[in-house]
Amino acid sequence: MRAKFMAYINNTMEALDFYCKAFHATAQNVFKNADDDDYYAHAEIVIGKQAVLGISEKAHYDTEFTSGNSMQFWLLFDDEQQLKSAFDVLKENAQVHCPPSPGGWCTVLADITDKYGIRWLLSY
């Protein structure tokens, strides 16, 4: 079994580039319903060899999505510089809950909600 997470956000085309830059990631399974759509119906963000996040344009669905604080994406980095590099990109127009700082159960910890409303826990 494998697990992937989906995030339903606005501005998926911009967000895909943003996340690929933040995490030095690549995209896979990128798809639009029509060639002239200005959003992605589905796209996956691959970090290393693992697809960790799928994104889809929330306006594409009849469901009303509510941003909340009951869940966040937790990424464990191999070194402190990777974490700080990702944080530096994610902090653009973001709400910083905790900047990179010593963590009680890890060397460095950061907590941030990005400009798309996705909350990230970054640790090393």
C-alpha positions, 0 to 999 in steps of 0.5 A: 500500500502507498499513501498520497495526499490531495490538496484542493487549492486555487491557482494550481498552475502557479502552485505546481511551479511554486512547490517544485521550486520549494522542494526541488521536486518534479511533476508527474501525471499533470493533466487538464480537462481541456487544452485551454484550461488555465488550471490543472485537474490533477498534478502530482509533486514528486520529491526524490522518488516519492509522489507526496502530494497531488493538487487539484483546482478546487473550483473544478469541484461542486464540493465546498472545501474549507481550509482548516488546521486539523491536518498538515503535511510533514516533511523530514529533510536529510539536512538543514540546508534543504529545510531552510531552502524550502522554507525560504520559498514557502514563506512568500505571502505565508503565515509563519507559525514557527521559523526554522529553529531548534526542535525538542524532538528534532534538530530543526523544526519549522511550521508554516501555512503557505499562500495556498492555505497548505500547512507544512511541518518541516523537520530535520 
